[in-house]
Amino acid sequence: MAHRFERFSWRSGQELLKKAKIEEVRPGRKLRVLRQEPTEKMPTLLLVHGSAASLTQYLPLAAALNETLGYGIVCYDWLGCGGSEKPDDWYAYAFDELLKDLIAIWQDLRWPGPYIVVGHSFGSHLVLRLAASSPSMTGLVLLGAAKRFPEGHPIFRLPVFLLRWLQPTLTKAFLEMALVSKDPELIRQETDACNANPMSMCKAYYRQVRNATDAEIAECSKLRVLLIRGDGDGIVSASDMEALAQALPKSTSATVANAGHVPMLEEPGRVAVPWHKLTQLTQELIEEFVSVQ
């Protein structure tokens, strides 16, 4: 399986971005959404990025899974991120509003299942909250995920003009913890993406962000879950992921070598090594799904 993904790197998948379109997923909520159809009977993956990130972090993995295995792909930029609209509205970035956006996209999946939802970093908690109330979901993949993330970092109590002044420093510190790669082009790409985030959005988001509750996580206990962490992740420790694994009894954990907090971007080929577990899981899900049709 792994050799089929060797040609994919962080540069892969850029052509997919041309297929992304702006969609009004809810009244007044215009998001950049990418939809790539699956081959017959293959699952659709709904990919959810993390805090102040972008669907572009998923492009290498999306290309690999769609081109090689025929998975359907749906991914989107949160409001305020990437190519989505960026309103100057505090409450537009409340975590419950972001969850409503995800629910709207989930309810608008346009191909037959099964459906597997993938969440990265704090996006994993949007995914867990969705999964807690979505019985038709057949599996989860959580990358760089923890049972608990810090809520409301005190630095975001500073006024926006100071946060803008600090933004390059904050970006540099974050990427030093998040990335293992020393590739200057990748670092430049991610630096530019981080520095493009409006700090008014970041402040509103980080002041209102909320973890999934223990009760919501418990509602996911019957789902099959794949947890993936880069071995050089300076944001989420191995013990952080283990705490989440213990709360999800049907989960399987895997570590990706030479990757940090964004393994699907840094090492999409190496993610294929644990991803074969998802492939095996998916085959079971397909057989179950087809048997009840």
C-alpha positions as CSV (number, residue, x, y, z in Angstrom):
1,M,0.0,0.0,0.0
2,A,2.6,2.6,1.0
3,H,4.5,2.5,-2.3
4,R,1.4,3.7,-4.1
5,F,1.7,7.0,-2.2
6,E,5.4,7.6,-2.6
7,R,4.9,10.2,-5.3
8,F,2.8,12.5,-3.1
9,S,4.5,15.3,-1.2
10,W,3.4,18.6,0.4
11,R,3.4,20.1,-3.1
12,S,0.7,17.6,-4.4
13,G,-2.9,18.4,-4.9
14,Q,-2.6,22.0,-5.9
15,E,-4.7,21.4,-9.0
16,L,-7.6,20.5,-6.8
17,L,-7.8,24.0,-5.4
18,K,-9.0,25.2,-8.9
19,K,-12.1,23.1,-8.3
20,A,-13.1,24.7,-5.0
21,K,-16.0,27.1,-5.2
22,I,-17.6,29.6,-2.9
23,E,-20.9,28.2,-1.5
24,E,-23.4,29.8,0.8
25,V,-23.7,26.9,3.2
26,R,-26.1,28.8,5.5
27,P,-27.7,32.3,5.1
28,G,-24.8,34.8,5.2
29,R,-22.1,32.1,5.5
30,K,-20.1,31.9,2.3
31,L,-17.3,29.3,2.5
32,R,-14.8,27.9,0.0
33,V,-15.7,24.3,-0.5
34,L,-14.0,21.6,-2.5
35,R,-16.0,18.5,-3.7
36,Q,-14.4,15.6,-5.5
37,E,-16.6,12.7,-6.5
38,P,-15.8,9.1,-5.3
39,T,-15.6,6.1,-7.6
40,E,-18.5,3.7,-7.4
41,K,-19.2,2.3,-3.9
42,M,-16.2,4.1,-2.3
43,P,-16.6,6.2,0.8
44,T,-16.7,10.0,1.0
45,L,-14.4,11.8,3.4
46,L,-15.4,15.1,4.9
47,L,-12.2,16.8,5.9
48,V,-12.2,19.5,8.6
49,H,-9.1,21.6,9.2
50,G,-8.0,23.1,12.5
51,S,-7.9,26.5,14.1
52,A,-7.1,29.4,11.8
53,A,-5.9,27.0,9.1
54,S,-7.2,26.1,5.6
55,L,-8.3,23.2,3.5
56,T,-5.0,23.6,1.6
57,Q,-3.3,21.6,4.4
58,Y,-5.4,18.6,3.2
59,L,-4.7,18.9,-0.5
60,P,-1.8,16.4,-0.7
61,L,-3.7,13.7,1.2
62,A,-6.9,14.5,-0.6
63,A,-5.1,14.0,-3.9
64,A,-3.5,10.7,-2.8
65,L,-6.7,9.2,-1.5
66,N,-8.9,10.3,-4.4
67,E,-6.5,9.5,-7.2
68,T,-5.2,6.2,-5.7
69,L,-8.1,4.8,-3.8
70,G,-11.1,6.6,-5.3
71,Y,-12.3,8.2,-2.1
72,G,-14.8,11.1,-2.5
73,I,-13.5,14.3,-0.9
74,V,-15.3,17.2,0.6
75,C,-13.3,19.9,2.5
76,Y,-13.9,23.5,3.2
77,D,-12.4,26.6,4.7
78,W,-14.0,27.8,8.0
79,L,-15.5,31.2,7.9
80,G,-12.6,33.7,8.2
81,C,-10.0,31.2,6.9
82,G,-8.4,30.6,3.6
83,G,-10.7,31.5,0.7
84,S,-13.9,31.9,2.7
85,E,-15.4,35.2,3.6
86,K,-14.0,37.1,6.5
87,P,-16.6,39.2,8.1
88,D,-15.7,41.6,11.0
89,D,-18.3,40.1,13.3
90,W,-17.4,38.7,16.7
91,Y,-20.2,36.2,17.1
92,A,-19.7,34.9,13.5
93,Y,-16.7,33.0,14.9
94,A,-18.4,31.4,17.9
95,F,-17.7,27.7,18.0
96,D,-21.4,26.9,17.9
97,E,-21.7,28.9,14.6
98,L,-18.7,27.0,13.2
99,L,-20.4,23.8,14.2
100,K,-23.6,24.8,12.4
101,D,-21.5,25.4,9.3
102,L,-20.1,21.9,9.5
103,I,-23.6,20.4,10.1
104,A,-24.9,22.2,7.0
105,I,-22.1,20.7,4.9
106,W,-22.6,17.3,6.4
107,Q,-26.3,17.5,5.6
108,D,-25.4,18.5,2.0
109,L,-23.1,15.5,1.2
110,R,-24.1,14.7,-2.4
111,W,-23.0,11.1,-2.9
112,P,-24.0,7.7,-1.3
113,G,-22.0,6.7,1.7
114,P,-20.4,5.4,3.7
115,Y,-19.1,8.6,5.2
116,I,-16.0,9.1,7.2
117,V,-15.2,12.4,8.8
118,V,-11.7,13.6,9.4
119,G,-10.7,16.3,11.8
120,H,-7.4,18.0,12.5
121,S,-6.3,19.7,15.7
122,F,-9.1,21.7,17.2
123,G,-11.2,20.8,14.2
124,S,-11.3,17.3,15.8
125,H,-13.6,18.7,18.4
126,L,-16.0,20.1,15.8
127,V,-16.0,16.6,14.3
128,L,-16.6,14.9,17.7
129,R,-19.5,17.2,18.4
130,L,-21.0,16.4,15.0
131,A,-20.4,12.7,15.4
132,A,-22.2,12.8,18.8
133,S,-25.4,13.6,17.0
134,S,-25.0,11.9,13.6
135,P,-25.8,8.2,13.7
136,S,-25.3,7.8,10.0
137,M,-21.5,8.5,10.3
138,T,-19.5,5.3,9.9
139,G,-16.0,6.3,11.1
140,L,-13.7,9.1,12.2
141,V,-10.1,10.0,11.6
142,L,-8.6,12.5,14.0
143,L,-5.1,14.0,13.3
144,G,-3.1,15.9,15.8
145,A,-6.0,15.5,18.2
146,A,-6.2,15.7,22.0
147,K,-9.0,15.1,24.5
148,R,-8.6,18.7,25.7
149,F,-7.1,21.8,24.1
150,P,-6.5,25.1,25.9
151,E,-9.5,27.4,25.6
152,G,-9.2,31.2,25.3
153,H,-5.5,31.8,25.4
154,P,-4.9,34.9,27.4
155,I,-2.8,36.6,24.7
156,F,-6.0,37.0,22.7
157,R,-7.3,39.4,25.3
158,L,-4.9,42.0,23.8
159,P,-6.4,44.6,21.4
160,V,-6.4,43.7,17.8
161,F,-3.8,46.3,16.8
162,L,-1.3,44.7,19.2
163,L,-2.1,41.2,17.9
164,R,-1.5,42.4,14.4
165,W,1.9,43.7,15.4
166,L,2.7,40.4,17.2
167,Q,1.4,38.2,14.4
168,P,4.7,37.5,12.6
169,T,6.3,36.5,16.0
170,L,3.3,34.3,17.0
171,T,3.3,32.6,13.6
172,K,7.1,31.9,13.8
173,A,6.7,30.4,17.3
174,F,3.7,28.3,16.3
175,L,5.4,26.9,13.2
176,E,8.5,26.0,15.1
177,M,6.4,23.8,17.3
178,A,4.1,22.5,14.5
179,L,6.5,21.6,11.6
180,V,9.3,19.1,11.5
181,S,10.3,19.9,7.9
182,K,13.0,22.5,7.3
183,D,12.0,22.9,3.7
184,P,12.1,26.7,3.2
185,E,9.3,26.6,0.6
186,L,6.9,24.8,2.9
187,I,7.8,27.0,5.8
188,R,7.2,30.1,3.6
189,Q,3.9,28.7,2.4
190,E,2.6,28.1,5.9
191,T,4.0,31.4,7.2
192,D,2.2,33.3,4.5
193,A,-1.0,31.4,5.2
194,C,-0.8,32.1,9.0
195,N,0.0,35.8,8.5
196,A,-2.9,36.2,6.1
197,N,-5.4,35.4,8.9
198,P,-7.2,38.5,10.1
199,M,-6.3,38.9,13.8
200,S,-9.9,40.2,14.5
201,M,-11.0,36.7,13.4
202,C,-8.3,35.0,15.5
203,K,-9.2,37.0,18.6
204,A,-12.9,36.3,18.2
205,Y,-12.3,32.6,17.5
206,Y,-9.8,31.9,20.3
207,R,-11.9,33.7,22.9
208,Q,-14.9,31.6,22.1
209,V,-13.5,28.2,21.2
210,R,-14.8,25.3,23.3
211,N,-13.8,21.6,23.6
212,A,-16.2,18.8,23.1
213,T,-17.6,17.7,26.4
214,D,-17.0,14.4,28.0
215,A,-20.6,13.5,27.3
216,E,-20.2,14.3,23.6
217,I,-17.0,12.3,23.4
218,A,-18.8,9.4,25.1
219,E,-21.5,9.5,22.4
220,C,-18.7,8.6,20.0
221,S,-17.6,5.5,21.9
222,K,-19.2,3.1,19.4
223,L,-17.6,4.6,16.4
224,R,-14.4,3.2,14.8
225,V,-11.8,5.9,15.0
226,L,-8.2,6.2,13.6
227,L,-6.0,8.6,15.6
228,I,-2.9,9.8,13.8
229,R,-0.1,11.9,15.3
230,G,3.3,13.1,13.9
231,D,6.2,11.9,16.0
232,G,7.6,15.5,16.1
233,D,4.3,17.2,17.0
234,G,5.2,20.0,19.4
235,I,1.6,21.0,19.9
236,V,-0.1,17.7,20.9
237,S,1.9,15.3,23.0
238,A,1.7,11.5,22.8
239,S,0.0,11.5,26.2
240,D,-2.6,14.1,24.9
241,M,-3.6,11.7,22.1
242,E,-3.5,8.7,24.5
243,A,-6.1,10.4,26.7
244,L,-8.4,10.8,23.8
245,A,-7.7,7.2,22.7
246,Q,-8.8,5.9,26.2
247,A,-12.0,7.8,25.9
248,L,-12.7,6.2,22.5
249,P,-12.6,2.4,23.1
250,K,-12.9,1.4,19.4
251,S,-10.0,3.7,18.3
252,T,-6.7,2.7,16.8
253,S,-3.6,4.9,17.1
254,A,-0.7,5.4,14.7
255,T,2.4,7.6,14.7
256,V,3.8,9.1,11.5
257,A,7.6,9.5,11.4
258,N,9.3,12.7,10.4
259,A,6.1,14.7,10.7
260,G,4.8,17.3,13.2
261,H,1.4,18.7,14.0
262,V,0.2,18.5,10.3
263,P,1.2,15.0,9.2
264,M,-1.1,15.0,6.2
265,L,0.7,18.1,4.8
266,E,4.3,17.3,5.7
267,E,4.3,13.5,5.0
268,P,1.2,12.5,3.0
269,G,3.1,9.5,1.7
270,R,4.0,8.3,5.2
271,V,0.4,8.8,6.3
272,A,-0.3,6.0,3.9
273,V,1.4,3.6,6.3
274,P,-1.2,4.1,9.1
275,W,-3.9,4.9,6.5
276,H,-4.0,1.3,5.4
277,K,-5.7,0.7,8.7
278,L,-8.4,3.1,7.6
279,T,-8.5,1.3,4.2
280,Q,-9.2,-2.0,6.0
281,L,-11.8,-0.3,8.2
282,T,-13.4,1.2,5.2
283,Q,-13.7,-2.1,3.4
284,E,-15.6,-3.4,6.4
285,L,-17.8,-0.3,6.4
286,I,-18.5,-0.7,2.6
287,E,-19.6,-4.3,3.1
288,E,-21.8,-3.4,6.0
289,F,-23.3,-0.4,4.1
290,V,-24.0,-2.4,0.9
291,S,-25.5,-5.2,2.8
292,V,-28.3,-3.0,4.2
293,Q,-29.1,-1.2,0.9
